Amino acid sequence: MKTKPKPKPKPKRIRISDITHAHPLAKKAYATDSYYAKLANSLLGDFYSTELDLEENTDSIFRYASINLACYMEDIVADSGQWRAFSDLCQQMFGFPVPIYHDSTEEYYPDEPSLMAVRFLIWHSATEMDDIWWTPGLPLLETMAHTAYQRLVNEFENAPVNEQLSQDIETMMDVADEDFYKMRIALTWFFSHCYLTRSETSENLLEKQIEGTDRISGDISLSFYQAINFSIFAYKVGPLALYPKDYLSALARVKGKSALLDTLEALKVFPTHAFKMKVSEDGKTIDLLSTNGKNITIKRDEITLKDKELNKFDGCVASFVSYHGEWRLNGAMSPFEGCVERWDELVKKDPEYKPEDYLVADADWFLKRTKGKQMLFFDGQDELYDFMVSEMDFRKEWKQELSGKFENGHRVIMFIDKESKNYLNLSSEFCECIKAPDNPFYDANIACKEAIEMLWNDNSIKTSAILFLLEKGYLPDILNDSFIIQDNPEKVKEQDVRFLLRYMRKERY
């Protein structure tokens, strides 16, 4: 007697809400929604018909790829500007309209289905829905891409134009240039909803902020308000590791919104600080002195406290954004009393505080002592320590600060970062992966296996160090890794690595 094969579970149907979630006015119904939800389900059926096995995440990858591709189709048919702006950014940053996937034989148009774009969106969907980095050139991803591309090409001529989507995006940008709160709504869309820039990483960052704020306020709605307003200005997001305002700028550029471009270019963010607060004599403005020594002035009506309550306080903790030349409160403000009496104490707690006799060792100070070298290599922490004592005036009694920082036997990389305030960077990994002329520890056997990990292991080596090494041509083993599509010239592969560095690190880029 033969055992009957178990019937395959039916895929979870894609709903209209999965499509509307990506719209600039989330949950707003459009006349075309049912068509694009149906298209997403057709794509989902196409993927299952291939009988590809993507292991435990097959269902989630198929489903997310179908939703993203339906949103892509809706976008390019209406030429709403989302893909066009993203593609323009890729062209500016890397020299290609689509990251990773380059085909000089394809006649590429940003407002028509592109096989390169479909390949990218499927790879992106697979990577988003799994806890591994998917190799871009995998045959099963190629099968998915060709299957989906054929569906989109067949549907393209008859797909309905969602004119309302384009109009809503236009309106979103127009009001963003007229109203600070509306601008934040536009930035929130890029952070959480736009099909090209939303990600699990953004969701996790927001959750982390909400948890931290909720512990203080105890009000979940206030915590969300505070967290999202912080996040949209603080974090780099999406495949290109850019701030939401950078994506909005790209969209404004392709839509010809020059005034909004100027507004976004002039934006300044004053991150959360403690301020000494004083209301002007005429009561129309409030002068704020930050613990880092910077002054700003805000309008009285920027603070919702009544005069009687406001006069009780002489300090506050808050964040501000300069919009159209005026400082606007970003999120909630926490006023407190006793600021004047505690001012010296608060100043000393500021992250930027430096005592009067504090020696600032900047990049030039370090480079003078390394004889101009930005990167040096040491055979363990003892050799590093001896160098720092002899060449950098490192006090002998500070040796304990290095003790235990690096595992025994691990070689150490020193990198002098010219672009950051954290000038001196030490790393105990990947020394063997750097093919620099003065690195005696380079090991091709180790490098060919481990160099690719440098792209995502930001805990060990800084982004600026990798960019320095790429510029110098000292990471050939990354370029030759099977993770990188090998049919391209060296310069093209280097640009792919630069993209992947952004994609993998996102807010840590």
MARTORVEX-256051 format. One record per residue (C-alpha): residue number from 1; residue in one letter; y, x, z. Coordinates in steps of 0.1 Angstrom, whole numbers, m for minus. Layout:
 marpa kolpa    c2    c1    c3
   NUM     A     Y     X     Z
...
This chain:
 marpa kolpa    c2    c1    c3
     1     M     0     0     0
     2     K    34    14   m11
     3     T    65    13    11
     4     K    93    m5    m5
     5     P   124    16   m10
     6     K   153     6    13
     7     P   181   m11    m6
     8     K   212    10    m8
     9     P   240    m3    14
    10     K   268   m20    m5
    11     P   301     0    m5
    12     K   328   m14    18
    13     R   351   m33    m5
    14     I   386   m21   m10
    15     R   412   m46     1
    16     I   447   m54   m13
    17     S   460   m41    21
    18     D   446    m6    12
    19     I   469    m6   m19
    20     T   500   m21    m2
    21     H   497     5    26
    22     A   510    31     2
    23     H   541    11    m9
    24     P   576    20     3
    25     L   578   m13    20
    26     A   544   m13    37
    27     K   525   m46    36
    28     K   549   m61    11
    29     A   530   m81   m15
    30     Y   534   m74   m52
    31     A   522   m95   m81
    32     T   501   m66   m94
    33     D   483   m59   m61
    34     S   452   m78   m70
    35     Y   448   m59  m102
    36     Y   451   m24   m86
    37     A   428   m34   m58
    38     K   403   m45   m85
    39     L   408   m12  m103
    40     A   401     7   m71
    41     N   368   m13   m66
    42     S   359    m6  m102
    43     L   364    31   m96
    44     L   344    28   m65
    45     G   315    12   m84
    46     D   318    40  m111
    47     F   314    67   m84
    48     Y   283    50   m69
    49     S   268    46  m104
    50     T   268    84  m108
    51     E   244    86   m78
    52     L   261   118   m66
    53     D   253   129   m31
    54     L   283   142   m12
    55     E   262   141    20
    56     E   273   122    51
    57     N   309   116    38
    58     T   299   102     4
    59     D   311    67    13
    60     S   344    78    27
    61     I   352   102    m1
    62     F   343    77   m28
    63     R   364    51   m11
    64     Y   395    73    m4
    65     A   394    88   m39
    66     S   393    53   m55
    67     I   423    41   m34
    68     N   443    72   m43
    69     L   435    70   m80
    70     A   444    33   m81
    71     C   478    42   m64
    72     Y   482    70   m89
    73     M   476    46  m118
    74     E   501    21  m103
    75     D   526    49   m99
    76     I   524    64  m134
    77     V   522    30  m152
    78     A   555    20  m135
    79     D   568    56  m136
    80     S   580    50  m101
    81     G   586    87   m97
    82     Q   560    97   m70
    83     W   537   117   m92
    84     R   565   129  m114
    85     A   584   143   m84
    86     F   552   160   m70
    87     S   544   175  m104
    88     D   579   188  m108
    89     L   577   205   m74
    90     C   544   221   m84
    91     Q   560   234  m116
    92     Q   589   248   m97
    93     M   568   264   m69
    94     F   538   276   m88
    95     G   546   274  m126
    96     F   521   246  m133
    97     P   525   208  m133
    98     V   492   203  m113
    99     P   479   226   m86
   100     I   446   244   m89
   101     Y   435   226  m121
   102     H   451   242  m152
   103     D   441   233  m188
   104     S   464   246  m215
   105     T   445   224  m241
   106     E   454   192  m223
   107     E   485   174  m236
   108     Y   501   167  m203
   109     Y   525   138  m196
   110     P   534   128  m160
   111     D   535    91  m169
   112     E   501    90  m185
   113     P   466    95  m171
   114     S   459   133  m168
   115     L   425   148  m163
   116     M   441   176  m144
   117     A   458   152  m121
   118     V   426   132  m116
   119     R   406   164  m108
   120     F   432   173   m82
   121     L   433   139   m66
   122     I   395   138   m63
   123     W   394   173   m48
   124     H   422   164   m24
   125     S   405   131   m14
   126     A   372   149    m7
   127     T   389   175    14
   128     E   409   149    34
   129     M   377   129    42
   130     D   356   159    53
   131     D   357   186    79
   132     I   351   213    53
   133     W   372   228    25
   134     W   357   216    m8
   135     T   353   242   m35
   136     P   376   230   m64
   137     G   351   239   m92
   138     L   321   220   m79
   139     P   302   202  m107
   140     L   298   170   m87
   141     L   336   168   m83
   142     E   339   174  m121
   143     T   315   145  m127
   144     M   336   123  m105
   145     A   368   133  m123
   146     H   355   127  m158
   147     T   341    94  m147
   148     A   373    82  m131
   149     Y   395    96  m160
   150     Q   376    76  m185
   151     R   382    44  m165
   152     L   419    51  m162
   153     V   423    59  m199
   154     N   405    27  m208
   155     E   427     6  m185
   156     F   460    23  m192
   157     E   473     2  m221
   158     N   465   m31  m203
   159     A   475   m21  m168
   160     P   504   m42  m155
   161     V   537   m25  m148
   162     N   547   m29  m111
   163     E   584   m31  m117
   164     Q   590   m41   m82
   165     L   575    m8   m69
   166     S   601    11   m90
   167     Q   629   m11   m78
   168     D   619    m8   m42
   169     I   618    30   m44
   170     E   653    30   m61
   171     T   665     7   m32
   172     M   649    29    m6
   173     M   668    59   m19
   174     D   701    41   m23
   175     V   701    28    13
   176     A   689    62    25
   177     D   722    76    13
   178     E   742    48    31
   179     D   725    44    64
   180     F   710    71    88
   181     Y   683    47   101
   182     K   673    37    65
   183     M   670    74    56
   184     R   646    79    85
   185     I   625    50    71
   186     A   623    68    38
   187     L   612   100    55
   188     T   586    80    75
   189     W   572    67    43
   190     F   565   102    30
   191     F   551   112    64
   192     S   527    84    68
   193     H   523    62    37
   194     C   529    78     3
   195     Y   495    83   m14
   196     L   504   119   m23
   197     T   518   132    10
   198     R   500   112    38
   199     S   472   130    55
   200     E   450   130    85
   201     T   469   160    98
   202     S   501   139    99
   203     E   483   112   118
   204     N   470   137   143
   205     L   504   153   148
   206     L   519   118   154
   207     E   492   109   179
   208     K   498   141   198
   209     Q   535   134   200
   210     I   529    98   211
   211     E   505   109   238
   212     G   530   135   251
   213     T   559   110   251
   214     D   538    82   266
   215     R   530   103   296
   216     I   568   105   303
   217     S   580    71   293
   218     G   550    49   299
   219     D   562    26   271
   220     I   540    28   240
   221     S   566    13   216
   222     L   593    37   229
   223     S   568    66   227
   224     F   560    58   190
   225     Y   597    55   182
   226     Q   604    89   198
   227     A   574   105   183
   228     I   579    94   147
   229     N   616   103   147
   230     F   607   138   161
   231     S   579   143   136
   232     I   597   134   104
   233     F   621   163   109
   234     A   599   188   127
   235     Y   567   190   107
   236     K   558   202    72
   237     V   533   177    56
   238     G   514   169    25
   239     P   496   192     0
   240     L   527   214    m5
   241     A   535   219    32
   242     L   571   206    29
   243     Y   593   186    51
   244     P   596   149    43
   245     K   632   154    33
   246     D   620   179     6
   247     Y   597   153   m10
   248     L   626   128    m8
   249     S   649   153   m25
   250     A   623   159   m53
   251     L   621   121   m58
   252     A   659   118   m58
   253     R   660   146   m84
   254     V   637   129  m109
   255     K   655    96  m103
   256     G   690   111  m109
   257     K   702   103   m73
   258     S   727   132   m71
   259     A   746   118   m41
   260     L   714   115   m21
   261     L   705   150   m30
   262     D   738   163   m17
   263     T   733   143    15
   264     L   698   157    21
   265     E   710   192    13
   266     A   737   189    40
   267     L   713   175    67
   268     K   712   196    99
   269     V   688   191   127
   270     F   696   200   163
   271     P   662   200   181
   272     T   657   186   215
   273     H   678   204   241
   274     A   695   198   275
   275     F   733   192   271
   276     K   762   191   294
   277     M   780   159   286
   278     K   816   149   289
   279     V   833   117   276
   280     S   867   123   260
   281     E   899   110   276
   282     D   903    82   250
   283     G   866    73   255
   284     K   859    74   217
   285     T   838   106   216
   286     I   814   126   238
   287     D   815   164   239
   288     L   781   180   243
   289     L   774   216   252
   290     S   738   228   247
   291     T   720   252   270
   292     N   719   276   239
   293     G   757   277   239
   294     K   764   254   209
   295     N   788   226   210
   296     I   786   192   191
   297     T   807   161   193
   298     I   793   126   189
   299     K   809    91   186
   300     R   808    71   219
   301     D   790    42   202
   302     E   761    66   193
   303     I   750    61   230
   304     T   740    26   240
   305     L   746    30   277
   306     K   774     9   291
   307     D   805    28   303
   308     K   797    23   340
   309     E   762    38   335
   310     L   774    66   312
   311     N   800    78   337
   312     K   772    83   363
   313     F   757   111   342
   314     D   769   145   333
   315     G   739   157   313
   316     C   713   145   289
   317     V   682   157   269
   318     A   683   146   233
   319     S   680   156   197
   320     F   706   150   170
   321     V   708   151   132
   322     S   740   157   112
   323     Y   742   130    86
   324     H   773   127    63
   325     G   790   152    86
   326     E   785   132   118
   327     W   760   140   146
   328     R   736   111   150
   329     L   712   106   179
   330     N   676   110   167
   331     G   653    90   189
   332     A   659    82   226
   333     M   683   100   249
   334     S   674   109   285
   335     P   706   111   307
   336     F   705   128   341
   337     E   728   137   370
   338     G   736   170   385
   339     C   739   189   352
   340     V   771   208   362
   341     E   756   220   395
   342     R   724   231   378
   343     W   739   245   346
   344     D   732   282   352
   345     E   696   273   360
   346     L   692   251   329
   347     V   707   278   307
   348     K   682   304   319
   349     K   654   280   311
   350     D   665   277   275
   351     P   640   293   250
   352     E   669   312   234
   353     Y   683   326   266
   354     K   686   364   268
   355     P   700   383   299
   356     E   731   403   293
   357     D   712   436   295
   358     Y   684   423   272
   359     L   676   447   243
   360     V   670   427   211
   361     A   645   446   191
   362     D   649   431   156
   363     A   630   439   124
   364     D   653   469   116
   365     W   646   483   151
   366     F   609   482   145
   367     L   610   494   109
   368     K   630   524   119
   369     R   602   533   143
   370     T   574   527   117
   371     K   593   548    91
   372     G   599   517    70
   373     K   563   505    69
   374     Q   559   467    73
   375     M   522   469    80
   376     L   501   495    99
   377     F   465   497   108
   378     F   449   509   140
   379     D   414   517   151
   380     G   415   495   182
   381     Q   439   487   210
   382     D   440   522   225
   383     E   453   537   192
   384     L   478   509   189
   385     Y   489   515   225
   386     D   494   552   220
   387     F   515   545   189
   388     M   537   520   207
   389     V   543   545   236
   390     S   551   574   214
   391     E   571   557   186
   392     M   584   524   201
   393     D   594   535   236
   394     F   567   512   250
   395     R   565   518   287
   396     K   531   531   299
   397     E   530   506   327
   398     W   530   478   301
   399     K   495   488   289
   400     Q   480   460   309
   401     E   499   435   287
   402     L   477   448   258
   403     S   446   451   279
   404     G   421   424   269
   405     K   443   411   241
   406     F   419   424   215
   407     E   381   426   217
   408     N   366   461   220
   409     G   359   476   187
   410     H   383   454   168
   411     R   408   471   146
   412     V   443   459   148
   413     I   470   451   122
   414     M   506   454   130
   415     F   530   435   108
   416     I   568   436   110
   417     D   581   402    99
   418     K   616   404    84
   419     E   619   367    80
   420     S   612   355   115
   421     K   625   359   150
   422     N   590   369   160
   423     Y   594   403   144
   424     L   563   420   158
   425     N   529   405   149
   426     L   496   419   160
   427     S   462   407   146
   428     S   427   418   154
   429     E   410   401   124
   430     F   407   408    87
   431     C   417   444    89
   432     E   387   452    67
   433     C   398   427    41
   434     I   431   444    32
   435     K   429   467     2
   436     A   461   487    10
   437     P   463   523     0
   438     D   469   534    36
   439     N   442   512    52
   440     P   412   535    59
   441     F   392   505    72
   442     Y   390   484    40
   443     D   354   474    34
   444     A   347   456     1
   445     N   314   442    14
   446     I   331   425    44
   447     A   362   415    23
   448     C   342   397    m4
   449     K   326   374    24
   450     E   355   370    48
   451     A   388   374    30
   452     I   390   338    20
   453     E   392   327    56
   454     M   426   343    59
   455     L   440   312    41
   456     W   433   289    70
   457     N   429   311   100
   458     D   465   310   111
   459     N   456   318   147
   460     S   449   354   136
   461     I   472   363   108
   462     K   507   349   100
   463     T   516   332    68
   464     S   543   357    62
   465     A   518   385    64
   466     I   495   370    38
   467     L   525   364    15
   468     F   535   400    19
   469     L   499   411    11
   470     L   498   389   m20
   471     E   530   403   m32
   472     K   517   438   m29
   473     G   484   429   m46
   474     Y   464   439   m15
   475     L   440   409   m14
   476     P   419   412   m45
   477     D   388   397   m28
   478     I   405   364   m22
   479     L   414   361   m59
   480     N   378   368   m68
   481     D   363   344   m43
   482     S   342   316   m57
   483     F   365   291   m40
   484     I   392   301   m65
   485     I   385   289  m101
   486     Q   378   321  m119
   487     D   385   312  m155
   488     N   422   319  m151
   489     P   442   352  m153
   490     E   450   371  m121
   491     K   486   358  m119
   492     V   474   322  m122
   493     K   448   327   m95
   494     E   474   342   m72
   495     Q   495   311   m76
   496     D   465   290   m67
   497     V   460   310   m36
   498     R   497   305   m27
   499     F   491   267   m31
   500     L   459   267   m11
   501     L   477   286    17
   502     R   502   258    19
   503     Y   476   231    16
   504     M   453   245    43
   505     R   480   253    68
   506     K   505   224    63
   507     E   526   222    95
   508     R   515   258   104
   509     Y   526   272    71
